[in-house]
């Protein structure tokens, strides 16, 4: 969960923040289990902090991204508008 939060801090694009939160929750549910309270609380906390630290993202959008990740959605396809340039 921390990795997704840290990656989200490195971007200003709301779609990329959501994608990183989705990916972190997907990894968390794979590692810990789909019904893990840890993943759910971590997503809630990260969404809350990111919502307060940025103006263009909302708690609901980020928390929904986390829920999608925990449910096994494809984060890459769900957030195609996040264009990463390496």
N, C-alpha and C positions, 0 to 999 in steps of 0.2 A: 504494500500500500504506500509505503514511504517513497518508493521509486516513482510511482505515478504522480504523487503530489509534487515531488521535486521537479520532474519533467514538466508539469503543468506550470510551475513558477517561471520556467524559461521561455514561455511564449505569451503573446498578447492575443492570439486568436482563440476565440471561445470554442470553435469546433475542434481545435487541437487539444485544448484543455479537456474537453469532454472525451476525446479519443484516448488520451492518456489515462484518465480516470477509469474508462471502460476497460482498457487493457490491464490496468493494475487489479481491478476487481476480478477479471477473468483469470489472471494468474493466481490471485488469492484463493478463489473458489476451487481452482485445480489443486493447489498445494494444501489447503486447509480443509476444504469441503464446501459444497454448495450452500449448506445451511448454517455456515459458521457465523456466529455473532460477531466475531472479530472482523470479518470482512465488511459486514453491514455497518458496524460502528465506525470502522476506519473510513469507509466511504462517506458516512454522514459527517464526520469530523473534517475530512479533506474538503468536502463540498461547502461546508460552513465557512471554513477559513478562506478558501478561494473566492467565495461569494463576497466576503468582506474586503478582500484585498484587490479586487478588480471591479470595474464599473460595467463591463459589457457582458459578463456572465451572470447567470442566476443560480441560486442554490438548486432549484427544481431541475434545471437543465443538467447540472453536474450530477445530482443524485440519481436522476433517470439514467444517465450514462453508466453510473456504477451498477445500477440494477440490471441494465442490459448486459454488462460484462459478467455479472454473477450468474445470469441466466444462460450464458453461453453464446450470446449473439456474436457475430463476426464484427469486431470493432473496426477493422480495416475497411470493410465495405459499408459500415454504418456511418462512417465519418470521412467520406471521400473528399469532402471540401477542405480537409486538412492537408495542405500541400507541404510536405517536408522537403527541404533542400539540404543536401549534405555536402 
